[in-house]
Amino acid sequence: MCTKTKKVNAFARVKPTANFPQDMIKFGADNKTIEVYIERDRTKGVVNNKQTDWSYKLDGVLHNAPQDLVYDTVAKDLVSQALNGYNGTIICYGQTGAGKTYTMTGTTGNYQNRGIIPRAIQQVFKSLEEHASQFITVRISYLEIHNETIFDLLATSPHDVPSDAPLSVVEGPQGVSVKGLSVHTAPQEEVALNLLFEGDTNRSVGQHALNRNSSRSHCIFTIYIECHSRILSDARYVTSKINLVDLAGSERLTKSRSEGSVLKEATYINRSLSYLEQVILALAERNREHVPFRQSKLTYTLKDSLGGNCNTVLVANICSEAIHVVETLSTLRFATRMKWVTTEPIVNEKIDSERMVKNLEKEVTYLKDELAMHNSLLNRPPVTYEPLNEIQVAEINSQVRRFLEGTIDELDIVSLRQIQEVFSQFRVILSQQEQEVESRLRNRYTLIDKNDYATLSVVQKAGLVDAEGHLVGEVDGQGFGIGVAPSSSKPGGKRAKAKKGKEQVSPIVRKEGLASPLSGKDLDSSVSPSRSQLAAASKDAETKEGLMRDQDAGSVETHRSESAPKEDSVTRPSSPPPKATAFEDFKNERGSEINRIFKENKAILNDRKKKAGEVTQRVNRLKQEMDTTKQALEAQKVDREQQGEYLNEEGQIIIDEEEFLLIMKLKDQKKQYHADFNELRDLRSEVQYCQHLVDQCRNRLVTEFEIWYKESFLIPEEIQEALKPGGAIRPGMIPINRVLTLDEDEQEMFDRMQEEVLPFCPASVSFYNAKAKTDRKTGSSFSKATGRSLFQPYLGEAAREGTWNLLPVMTD
């Protein structure tokens, strides 16, 4: 398939500001050029050759542009081509606070201000309605790269099973993918938007001097599209994917004044963006053989989007304030370099194996009908293409036997299947004849296996073997002992000898003939007990296994019954107990499982820290030994130089044995040092990961306790009646904020908003439904440490009618 190269499109979007520097940033009349002018610094002397003006030409400049215009300019054509089988990628790049997340996601509070991702989802599902002749499947995935670690932002989905293995980037025949990333089917626009909003709630967000809600990770939202034709029976179908990338913003630490964890995140962000720029520069060089995609998780994940099978568009978000002019120049420089990169987009065609099998079966049936019609027109006998039945096989066998006996001279052949069956019957007859010959020999003679030394020794003692160890009457080269010849039949003074050098064929072991009845019984008795013992052992094992299963089931039921929350028949105290006392009760009762996981993770962390300390001591000790060895080598070298050096015939310096041993010792110490250092590095990574898990478990435990404490002791008296045993609501099922504010109903607010907005924009139904659904779930507690979403109900419309509607339980 011929491929056509295409350059990456780059657009610049300028963040609006009240203090726009008219004399510093100017836009060209073609709406594609940006000119930046910086006044020369007079304080640095008269001679100052520093560049003061720059001009960048892109594919478009979006200044004071609304969200719909940005989408139509940047993404609309790319999404349309994705529905035809072309991969697409849109990347938002720029400094922190430049509006990348606003461009990509927009705001969930206003339908008109939604970003590229919600609009792309809407366009895809609108195309589903327009392409009625195609069966289109849409799937969604959402990931973030935080501190060079990939996280699944949709891992909280109830259908997802969390995995302990970290997500990793793998490369295969179909391109680059993330192993372990969950992909969710989205049959409707509302489902896809709900996945987007849920993923956004799990993103890593921080705060610094330049941005109060700064994205601290790179996020990639992917839409997978698969199109099958409803009309054509062709097994080919097309697939595509749209990567919508929201990069974290580069930042200067002198301006952002980041500290602590935010500083660490900024270091990882700037490093990954530097690697991204190195990849862009490498791709721009035509004769470059190696492109360093694997330097970071970001560049490796975007390998197909950067110079691969993909339509790629870059949106360079810039701040127009004069204070950020240096960052603006850096972003525009990156955008112009991105335009040098070329991609090779092609239609992703695949073959549906199941449909192809059906098509081939249909074609075979059609060809059979055609051939049958052709035979009937030529007055040929009909040919069957079905497998031969038993009667037909018996007839062919009879014909073959008569052919071998010479009764008939030819076989009637009418089909290829019959030819194959004729050869098969030849093989069957040959095998039957061999068995008949062997059976006849057994009836007249005793067959002995020459590898059965025990039987041979018995025969030799009985005098049935000649002096040279060969059986009397043995046919030369045939390998069968045919018994003892009568004395009258032996030639005088002559003995039949087997030719040396020929390899004898071992006869098959039989228990007939030579073996006496006693030996046969002994053999049966030696086999039978082992079989009976095996059967008994098998039966005992099954019985024990059944008992163990029963015990396990009983223990599980007992554990469940013990761990189930007991009905509180004791009257609640008038005042809430101290939180310290309540916390201990919570850890022993309702929070026992979380507390157990926390203790296990902490034990693993302490073990890793202990091992890391031991390896650290070993590394330090090896370093000291290496320093001592180096000092000894230096002393040996000084002595050798003072005493005079000797050279061999090749001009190399001759050293004594002691110095040679020191060199070898130092070499071994360095090898051991590198091995221990690598082990220490791995242990430190494990310690860091385990510490992360322990912190998350601790936060989860505290959060669960706060919810339990509020629900158990702060619920008003008028609500407690409904929470008693046998009531419609059980403790732990109602968010405390909903209990304390029953006068406010989010459903009523949502209904009123729909009445106001929907008459003007009916297409916003899915958007607001997904937003409302996500808002109801934001109160639910979720922990990345365990990957579990706790039960979170909400009060719906039925609350006004006196009943309670609860959301389904969200489990792992």
C-alpha positions in Angstrom: 0.0 0.0 0.0 1.5 3.3 -1.1 1.8 5.9 1.7 1.7 9.7 1.3 3.7 11.9 3.7 2.0 14.8 5.3 3.3 17.6 7.5 2.1 18.2 11.0 -0.3 21.2 11.3 0.6 23.7 14.0 -1.8 26.4 15.3 -1.2 29.1 17.9 -3.9 30.1 20.4 -3.3 33.3 22.3 -4.7 33.6 25.8 -6.7 36.8 26.0 -5.7 39.4 28.5 -6.6 43.0 29.4 -3.0 44.1 29.1 -2.2 43.0 25.6 1.2 44.4 24.5 0.3 45.9 21.1 3.9 47.0 20.4 5.4 43.7 21.3 3.2 41.0 19.7 1.6 41.6 16.3 -0.4 39.3 14.0 0.0 39.1 10.2 -2.8 40.0 7.8 -2.9 36.3 6.6 -3.8 35.3 10.2 -0.9 32.8 10.1 2.0 34.9 11.2 3.1 36.1 14.6 5.7 38.8 15.0 7.4 39.4 18.4 9.5 42.5 19.1 11.5 43.1 22.2 13.1 46.5 22.7 16.8 46.5 22.9 18.2 46.8 26.4 20.2 50.0 26.5 21.8 49.3 29.9 24.0 46.6 28.3 26.1 49.0 26.3 26.1 50.6 22.9 27.2 47.4 21.1 24.4 44.9 21.7 23.9 42.4 18.9 21.2 40.5 20.7 18.2 39.6 18.5 15.2 41.8 19.1 12.5 40.7 16.6 11.2 37.3 15.6 8.6 36.1 13.0 6.9 32.8 13.1 4.6 31.4 10.4 2.1 28.7 11.4 -1.0 27.2 9.9 -3.2 29.6 11.8 -3.4 32.0 14.7 -6.4 31.9 17.0 -6.7 35.2 18.9 -9.8 36.0 20.8 -11.4 32.9 19.2 -14.3 31.1 20.9 -14.3 27.4 21.6 -16.4 26.5 18.6 -14.1 28.3 16.2 -11.1 26.6 17.7 -12.6 23.2 17.2 -13.7 23.8 13.6 -10.3 25.1 12.8 -8.2 22.5 14.6 -10.1 19.2 15.1 -13.2 18.9 12.9 -11.4 17.6 9.7 -9.2 15.3 11.8 -12.2 13.7 13.5 -14.0 13.3 10.1 -10.9 11.5 8.7 -10.8 9.3 11.8 -14.2 8.0 10.9 -12.8 6.9 7.5 -10.0 4.9 9.1 -7.2 7.4 9.7 -5.5 7.8 13.1 -5.5 11.3 14.5 -3.7 13.2 17.3 -4.2 16.7 18.8 -1.6 18.0 21.2 -1.9 21.1 23.4 1.5 22.5 24.2 2.6 25.6 26.1 3.7 27.1 29.4 1.8 26.7 32.6 -1.4 28.7 32.8 -1.6 29.3 29.0 -5.0 27.6 28.6 -4.1 24.1 27.4 -6.7 22.3 29.6 -9.3 24.9 28.7 -8.6 24.3 25.0 -8.7 20.5 25.3 -11.5 20.0 28.0 -13.1 23.3 28.5 -15.4 24.0 31.4 -18.0 21.5 32.5 -20.3 24.2 34.0 -21.1 25.8 30.6 -22.1 23.9 27.5 -20.9 26.6 25.2 -17.4 26.6 26.7 -16.7 22.9 26.4 -13.4 22.0 24.8 -12.1 19.9 22.0 -12.7 16.5 23.7 -16.4 16.9 24.4 -17.0 18.4 20.9 -15.0 15.5 19.3 -17.2 13.0 21.2 -20.3 14.8 20.0 -19.1 14.8 16.4 -18.3 11.1 16.5 -21.7 10.1 17.8 -23.5 12.4 15.4 -21.6 10.6 12.6 -22.9 7.3 14.0 -26.5 8.5 13.3 -25.6 9.7 9.8 -23.8 6.5 8.8 -26.7 4.1 9.2 -25.1 1.7 6.7 -22.2 1.1 9.1 -22.0 -0.6 12.4 -19.6 1.7 14.5 -18.2 0.8 17.9 -16.7 3.5 20.1 -14.4 2.8 23.1 -12.7 5.1 25.5 -9.5 5.1 27.5 -8.0 7.9 29.7 -4.5 7.9 31.2 -2.1 10.3 32.8 1.7 10.3 33.1 2.6 11.7 36.5 6.3 11.7 37.6 7.1 9.2 34.8 4.5 6.8 36.0 1.4 5.9 34.0 -1.9 5.8 35.8 -5.3 4.8 34.5 -7.8 7.6 35.2 -10.8 5.3 34.5 -9.7 2.5 36.9 -12.6 3.5 39.2 -15.1 2.1 36.8 -17.3 -0.7 38.4 -16.4 -3.1 35.5 -12.7 -2.7 35.9 -10.5 -5.1 37.9 -7.5 -3.3 39.4 -4.1 -4.9 38.8 -1.1 -4.8 41.0 1.2 -4.7 37.9 2.2 -1.1 36.9 1.1 0.1 33.4 3.8 -0.1 30.8 4.3 0.9 27.2 4.7 -1.9 24.7 5.2 -2.0 21.0 3.8 -4.6 18.7 2.7 -5.1 15.0 -0.3 -2.8 15.5 1.8 0.0 17.0 2.4 1.3 20.5 0.0 0.6 23.3 -0.2 0.7 27.0 -0.3 -2.7 28.6 -2.9 -3.0 31.4 -4.8 0.2 30.4 -8.6 -0.3 30.7 -10.7 0.4 27.6 -14.4 1.1 28.1 -17.2 0.7 25.5 -19.3 3.8 25.0 -22.5 3.1 23.2 -23.9 6.6 23.7 -22.5 10.1 23.9 -23.6 10.5 27.5 -21.5 7.4 28.5 -18.4 8.8 26.8 -18.8 12.2 28.4 -19.3 10.6 31.8 -16.0 8.7 31.4 -14.3 12.0 30.5 -15.7 13.8 33.5 -14.9 10.9 35.9 -11.3 10.8 34.6 -10.9 14.5 35.1 -11.8 14.2 38.7 -8.9 11.8 39.2 -6.3 14.0 37.5 -3.3 15.3 39.4 -3.7 19.1 40.0 -1.4 21.4 42.0 -1.1 25.1 42.8 1.8 27.5 42.4 2.3 31.2 41.8 1.3 31.2 38.1 -1.7 28.9 38.2 -4.0 27.9 41.0 -5.2 24.8 39.2 -2.1 23.6 37.4 -2.1 20.2 35.7 0.7 18.2 37.2 0.7 15.4 34.6 0.4 14.7 30.9 -3.1 13.3 30.0 -4.1 11.3 26.9 -7.7 10.8 26.2 -8.2 8.2 23.4 -11.3 7.5 21.3 -11.1 4.1 19.5 -13.4 3.7 16.5 -14.2 0.5 14.7 -16.5 0.6 11.5 -18.1 -2.5 10.0 -20.3 -2.3 6.9 -24.0 -3.4 7.4 -24.6 -3.8 3.7 -21.4 -5.3 2.2 -20.4 -8.8 3.2 -16.7 -7.9 2.9 -14.7 -9.2 5.8 -12.6 -6.0 5.8 -13.3 -3.3 8.2 -11.5 -0.1 9.3 -10.3 1.0 12.7 -8.8 4.2 14.0 -8.0 6.1 17.2 -8.0 9.7 18.2 -5.4 10.7 20.8 -6.3 14.0 22.5 -3.2 15.0 24.5 -3.2 17.7 27.2 0.4 18.2 28.1 1.5 19.6 31.5 2.8 23.1 31.2 6.5 23.9 31.2 7.4 26.4 34.0 10.3 28.4 35.2 10.9 27.8 38.8 12.0 31.4 39.4 8.5 32.4 38.4 6.3 29.6 39.7 8.2 29.4 43.0 7.4 25.7 43.3 8.3 23.8 46.5 8.1 20.3 47.8 6.1 17.8 45.8 5.2 20.5 43.3 8.9 21.2 42.6 9.5 17.5 42.1 6.5 17.4 39.6 7.9 20.4 37.8 11.2 18.7 37.4 9.6 15.6 35.8 7.4 17.8 33.6 10.3 19.9 32.2 12.4 16.8 31.7 9.8 15.0 29.7 9.1 18.1 27.6 12.8 18.5 26.9 12.8 14.9 25.7 9.8 15.6 23.5 11.7 18.5 21.9 14.7 16.3 21.3 12.4 13.8 19.5 11.0 16.6 17.3 14.5 17.7 16.4 15.5 14.2 15.5 12.4 13.6 13.4 13.1 16.9 11.5 16.5 15.6 10.4 16.0 13.6 7.2 19.1 11.4 7.5 18.7 10.7 11.2 18.8 6.9 11.8 17.9 6.8 15.5 15.1 8.8 17.2 15.2 8.6 21.0 11.5 7.8 21.6 12.3 5.6 24.7 13.8 8.4 26.7 10.5 9.1 28.5 7.0 7.5 28.8 5.5 10.5 27.0 7.5 10.3 23.8 7.3 6.5 23.7 3.5 6.6 24.1 3.2 9.2 21.4 5.6 7.3 19.0 2.8 6.6 16.5 1.6 10.2 16.7 5.0 11.7 16.1 6.1 10.8 12.6 4.0 7.6 12.3 0.7 6.5 10.9 -1.3 9.5 12.1 -2.8 12.9 11.2 -1.2 15.2 13.9 -2.2 18.7 14.9 -0.4 20.9 17.4 -2.1 23.7 19.3 0.6 26.0 20.8 -1.0 27.9 23.7 0.8 31.2 24.5 0.3 33.9 27.1 0.2 37.4 25.6 1.5 39.2 28.7 4.8 41.0 28.3 6.2 39.2 31.3 5.9 35.9 29.6 7.5 36.8 26.3 10.5 34.5 26.8 8.1 31.5 27.3 6.0 32.7 24.3 9.1 32.6 22.1 10.0 29.2 23.3 6.5 27.8 22.6 6.4 29.4 19.1 9.9 28.0 18.3 8.7 24.5 19.3 5.6 24.9 17.1 7.7 25.8 14.0 9.9 22.8 14.6 6.9 20.6 14.9 5.9 21.7 11.4 9.1 20.1 10.1 7.9 16.7 11.2 6.2 14.6 8.5 3.7 11.7 9.1 2.5 8.9 6.9 -1.3 8.4 7.6 -2.9 5.4 6.0 -6.3 3.7 6.3 -6.2 1.0 9.0 -7.9 -1.9 7.3 -8.3 -5.2 9.1 -9.9 -8.5 8.3 -12.8 -10.0 10.3 -11.8 -13.7 10.5 -15.3 -14.8 11.5 -16.9 -13.0 8.6 -14.3 -14.2 6.2 -15.0 -17.9 7.2 -18.7 -17.3 6.5 -18.0 -15.7 3.2 -15.7 -18.6 2.1 -18.3 -21.1 3.2 -20.9 -19.3 1.1 -18.5 -19.2 -1.9 -17.8 -22.9 -1.6 -21.6 -23.6 -1.6 -22.0 -21.4 -4.7 -19.2 -23.2 -6.6 -20.6 -26.6 -5.7 -23.9 -25.5 -7.3 -22.2 -24.2 -10.3 -20.2 -27.4 -10.8 -23.3 -29.6 -10.4 -25.1 -27.5 -13.0 -22.1 -27.9 -15.4 -22.0 -31.7 -14.9 -25.7 -32.0 -15.5 -25.4 -30.0 -18.8 -22.6 -32.4 -20.0 -24.5 -35.5 -18.9 -21.9 -36.4 -16.3 -22.7 -38.4 -13.3 -23.3 -36.3 -10.2 -20.4 -35.8 -7.8 -20.9 -35.5 -4.1 -18.7 -33.2 -2.1 -19.8 -34.3 1.3 -17.7 -36.7 3.4 -18.0 -40.3 2.4 -20.4 -42.4 4.5 -19.8 -45.9 5.9 -21.4 -47.6 2.9 -19.3 -45.8 0.4 -16.1 -46.5 2.4 -16.9 -50.2 2.5 -17.5 -50.2 -1.2 -14.1 -48.6 -1.9 -12.5 -51.1 0.5 -14.1 -54.0 -1.5 -12.9 -52.6 -4.8 -9.3 -52.2 -3.5 -9.3 -55.8 -2.2 -10.6 -57.1 -5.5 -7.9 -55.0 -7.3 -5.2 -56.5 -5.1 -6.5 -60.0 -5.7 -6.6 -59.4 -9.5 -10.3 -59.7 -9.9 -10.6 -56.3 -11.5 -8.0 -54.4 -13.4 -9.1 -50.8 -12.8 -10.8 -48.7 -10.1 -13.6 -46.3 -11.0 -12.5 -42.8 -10.0 -15.1 -40.0 -10.0 -13.8 -37.5 -7.5 -10.7 -36.4 -5.7 -12.2 -37.4 -2.3 -12.5 -41.0 -3.7 -8.8 -41.0 -4.6 -7.8 -40.0 -1.1 -10.0 -42.7 0.3 -8.5 -45.4 -2.0 -5.0 -44.6 -0.7 -6.4 -44.7 2.8 -7.9 -48.2 2.2 -4.6 -49.4 0.8 -2.9 -48.4 4.1 -5.7 -50.1 6.1 -5.3 -53.4 4.1 -1.5 -53.3 4.5 -1.8 -52.9 8.2 -4.3 -55.7 8.5 -2.0 -58.0 6.5 0.9 -57.3 8.8 -1.3 -58.1 11.8 -2.4 -61.3 10.3 1.2 -62.4 9.6 2.2 -61.6 13.1 -0.8 -63.5 14.5 0.1 -66.6 12.5 3.7 -66.4 13.8 2.4 -66.2 17.4 0.2 -69.3 16.9 3.2 -71.3 15.8 6.2 -69.7 17.6 7.1 -67.8 20.7 8.2 -64.2 20.2 10.9 -62.9 22.5 12.1 -59.3 22.8 15.9 -59.3 22.7 16.1 -56.3 25.0 14.3 -58.2 27.7 17.4 -59.5 29.5 15.5 -61.3 32.2 13.6 -63.5 29.7 16.8 -64.1 27.7 18.6 -65.3 30.8 15.8 -67.7 31.5 15.9 -69.0 27.9 19.7 -69.3 28.1 19.5 -71.4 31.2 16.9 -73.6 29.5 19.3 -74.3 26.7 17.4 -72.5 24.0 20.3 -70.2 23.1 23.4 -71.3 21.3 27.0 -70.7 22.5 27.2 -67.3 20.8 24.0 -66.1 22.4 21.8 -66.3 19.4 18.4 -68.1 19.4 18.4 -71.4 17.6 16.6 -71.2 14.3 16.8 -67.3 14.2 16.3 -65.9 10.7 19.2 -63.7 9.8 18.3 -60.0 10.1 14.6 -60.6 10.8 14.8 -60.3 14.6 12.4 -63.1 15.5 13.3 -66.2 17.6 11.4 -69.1 16.0 12.0 -71.7 18.7 14.3 -74.7 18.8 14.8 -76.8 15.7 14.6 -80.6 16.0 17.8 -82.5 16.3 17.3 -84.3 13.0 17.0 -81.0 11.1 20.4 -79.6 12.2 23.1 -79.8 9.6 26.1 -81.8 10.8 28.7 -79.6 12.3 27.2 -76.5 10.9 25.3 -73.7 12.8 23.3 -70.9 11.4 25.1 -67.7 12.3 23.7 -64.2 12.1 25.7 -61.8 9.9 27.8 -59.3 11.9 27.4 -55.6 11.1 23.6 -55.8 10.5 21.4 -54.1 13.0 18.9 -56.6 14.5 15.3 -55.5 14.8 14.1 -56.0 18.4 11.0 -58.3 18.6 8.0 -57.0 20.5 7.7 -58.0 24.1 4.9 -60.5 24.7 3.9 -62.3 27.8 2.7 -65.4 25.9 4.7 -68.6 25.2 7.9 -68.5 27.2 6.5 -66.8 30.3 5.0 -69.5 32.6 1.6 -69.1 34.2 3.2 -68.3 37.5 5.2 -65.5 35.9 2.1 -64.2 34.2 0.2 -64.1 37.5 3.2 -62.5 39.2 3.2 -59.8 36.6 -0.6 -59.2 37.0 -0.2 -59.1 40.8 2.6 -56.7 40.5 0.5 -54.3 38.4 -2.9 -54.7 40.0 -2.1 -53.6 43.5 -0.5 -50.4 42.2 -3.6 -49.6 40.2 -5.8 -50.3 43.2 -3.6 -48.2 45.4 -3.7 -45.4 42.9 -7.5 -45.5 42.8 -7.7 -45.6 46.5 -5.2 -42.7 46.8 -7.2 -40.8 44.2 -10.4 -41.4 46.1 -8.8 -40.3 49.4 -7.4 -37.2 47.8 -10.9 -36.2 46.4 -12.4 -36.9 49.8 -9.8 -34.7 51.6 -10.2 -32.0 49.0 -14.0 -32.0 49.5 -13.6 -31.7 53.2 -11.1 -28.9 52.8 -13.5 -27.0 50.5 -16.3 -27.4 53.0 -14.0 -26.2 55.8 -12.9 -23.2 53.7 -16.5 -22.4 52.8 -17.4 -22.6 56.5 -14.5 -20.4 57.5 -15.4 -17.9 54.8 -19.0 -17.8 55.9 -17.8 -17.4 59.5 -15.5 -14.6 58.6 -18.2 -12.9 56.7 -20.6 -13.2 59.5 -18.0 -12.0 62.0 -16.9 -9.1 59.7 -20.6 -8.0 59.0 -21.6 -5.0 60.9 -23.6 -5.9 63.9 -26.9 -4.2 64.7 -26.4 -1.6 67.3 -29.0 -2.2 69.9 -27.3 0.2 72.4 -28.7 3.7 72.6 -26.4 6.2 71.0 -24.7 8.7 73.4 -26.1 12.1 73.6 -22.7 13.6 72.7 -20.2 12.2 70.2 -17.3 10.3 71.7 -13.7 11.6 71.3 -12.3 11.0 67.9 -9.3 9.1 69.3 -11.5 6.5 71.0 -13.9 6.3 68.0 -10.9 5.9 65.7 -9.7 2.8 67.6 -13.2 1.3 67.5 -13.4 2.0 63.8 -10.1 0.3 63.0 -11.3 -2.8 64.9 -14.8 -3.0 63.3 -15.8 -1.3 60.1 -12.4 -0.2 59.0 -10.7 -3.5 59.9 -10.1 -4.4 56.3 -8.5 -1.0 55.4 -6.4 -1.2 58.6 -5.2 -4.7 57.7 -4.2 -3.5 54.2 -2.5 -0.5 55.7 -0.5 -2.7 58.2 0.5 -5.1 55.4 1.7 -2.3 53.2 3.6 -0.8 56.1 5.2 -4.1 56.9 6.3 -4.5 53.3 7.7 -0.9 53.4 9.7 -1.6 56.5 11.1 -4.8 55.0 12.2 -2.9 51.9 13.8 -0.2 54.0 15.6 -2.8 56.0 17.0 -4.5 52.9 17.9 -1.1 51.4 19.9 -0.3 54.5 21.7 -3.6 54.4 22.6 -3.1 50.7 23.7 0.5 51.5 26.1 -0.7 54.1 27.4 -3.3 51.7 27.9 -0.7 49.0 29.7 1.6 51.4 31.9 -1.2 52.6 32.8 -2.1 49.0 33.6 1.5 48.3 36.1 1.6 51.2 37.7 -1.7 50.1 38.0 -0.3 46.5 39.7 2.9 47.9 42.1 0.7 49.9 42.9 -1.4 46.8 43.4 1.7 44.7 45.9 3.1 47.3 47.8 -0.2 47.3 47.9 -0.1 43.5 49.2 3.5 43.5 51.9 2.4 46.0 52.9 -0.5 43.8 53.0 1.8 40.8 55.3 4.3 42.6 57.6 1.5 43.7 57.8 0.2 40.1 58.6 3.6 38.7 61.3 4.1 41.3 62.9 0.7 40.7 62.6 1.0 37.0 60.1 -0.4 34.5 60.7 -3.4 32.3 59.2 -3.9 28.9 58.5 -7.0 26.9 59.1 -7.6 23.2 55.8 -5.8 22.3 56.7 -2.8 24.3 54.3 -3.4 27.2 55.1 -2.8 30.8 55.8 -5.9 32.9 54.2 -5.9 36.3 54.8 -8.3 39.2 52.4 -10.8 40.5 51.3 -8.8 43.5 50.3 -5.8 41.4 48.4 -8.1 39.0 46.5 -9.6 41.8 45.6 -6.2 43.1 44.3 -5.2 39.6 42.1 -8.4 39.4 40.9 -7.8 42.9 39.9 -4.2 42.0 38.1 -5.4 38.9 36.1 -7.9 40.9 35.3 -5.3 43.5 34.0 -2.9 40.8 31.8 -5.6 39.3 30.3 -6.4 42.7 29.9 -2.7 43.5 27.9 -2.1 40.3 25.7 -5.2 41.0 25.0 -4.0 44.6 24.4 -0.4 43.4 21.9 -1.6 40.8 20.2 -3.6 43.5 20.1 -0.6 45.8 18.6 1.5 43.1 15.8 -1.0 42.5 15.2 -1.2 46.3 14.9 2.6 46.5 12.3 2.6 43.8 10.4 -0.1 45.6 10.6 1.9 48.8 9.3 5.0 47.1 6.4 3.0 45.6 5.6 1.3 48.9 5.7 4.7 50.7 3.2 6.0 48.1 0.8 3.1 48.8 1.1 3.5 52.6 0.3 7.2 52.3 -2.7 6.5 50.2 -3.9 3.7 52.6 -3.5 6.1 55.5 -5.5 8.8 53.7 -8.2 6.3 52.8 -8.4 5.1 56.4 -8.8 8.7 57.7 -11.3 9.6 55.1 -13.4 6.5 55.8 -13.3 7.2 59.5 -14.5 10.8 59.0 -17.5 9.6 57.0 -18.3 6.9 59.5 -18.0 9.3 62.4 -20.3 11.8 60.9 -22.9 9.3 59.9 -22.8 7.5 63.2 -22.9 10.4 65.6 -23.9 13.6 63.8 -27.2 12.6 62.1 -30.2 14.6 63.4 -32.7 12.9 65.7 -35.6 13.1 63.1 -33.5 11.0 60.7 -32.4 8.3 63.1 -35.8 6.6 63.0 -35.3 5.7 59.4 -31.9 4.3 60.1 -33.0 1.8 62.7 -32.8 -2.0 61.9 -35.5 -2.9 59.5 -35.9 0.6 58.1 -35.5 1.6 54.5 -32.0 3.1 55.0 -29.1 1.6 56.8 -26.2 3.5 58.4 -23.4 4.2 56.0 -25.7 4.7 53.0 -26.3 8.4 53.1 -23.7 11.2 52.7 -23.7 13.4 55.7 -23.9 16.6 53.6 -27.2 15.3 52.1 -28.6 14.4 55.5 -27.9 17.9 56.9 -29.2 19.7 53.9 -32.4 17.9 52.9 -34.0 21.1 52.0 -31.8 21.4 48.9 -32.3 18.9 46.1 -29.8 18.8 43.3 -32.3 17.0 41.1 -34.7 20.0 41.3 -31.8 22.4 40.4 -30.9 20.2 37.5 -34.5 20.0 36.2 -34.8 23.8 36.4 -31.5 24.2 34.5 -32.7 21.8 31.8 -35.9 23.8 31.4 -33.9 27.0 30.9 -31.1 25.6 28.6 -32.5 22.8 26.6 -35.0 24.8 24.5 -32.1 26.9 23.2 -29.7 23.9 22.7 -31.2 20.4 22.5 -27.8 18.9 21.8 -26.6 19.6 25.3 -28.8 16.9 26.9 -26.0 14.3 27.0 -23.5 16.9 28.2 -25.5 18.0 31.2 -26.7 14.4 32.0 -23.1 13.2 32.2 -22.1 16.3 34.3 -24.9 15.7 36.7 -24.0 12.0 37.0 -20.4 12.8 37.7 -21.3 15.4 40.3 -23.4 12.9 42.2 -20.4 10.6 42.3 -17.8 13.2 43.4 -18.8 12.7 47.0 -17.9 9.0 46.8 -14.6 8.1 48.5 -12.0 6.4 46.2 -8.5 5.2 46.9 -5.9 4.6 44.3 -4.1 2.4 46.8 -6.8 -0.3 46.6 -8.5 0.7 43.4 -12.0 0.5 45.0 -14.9 2.9 44.9 -17.0 2.9 48.0 -20.8 2.8 47.9 -22.1 6.3 47.2 -25.9 6.9 47.0 -27.6 10.1 46.1 -31.1 11.5 46.8 -33.0 11.6 43.6 -36.4 12.8 42.5 -38.2 10.2 44.6 -36.9 12.0 47.8 -39.8 14.5 47.3 -42.2 11.6 47.2 -41.1 10.1 50.5 -38.9 7.3 49.1 -35.2 6.9 48.7 -33.4 6.0 45.5 -29.9 4.7 45.8 -27.2 4.3 43.1 -25.9 0.8 42.4 -23.0 -0.5 44.4 -19.7 0.3 42.8 -17.2 -2.6 43.4 -13.8 -3.5 42.1 
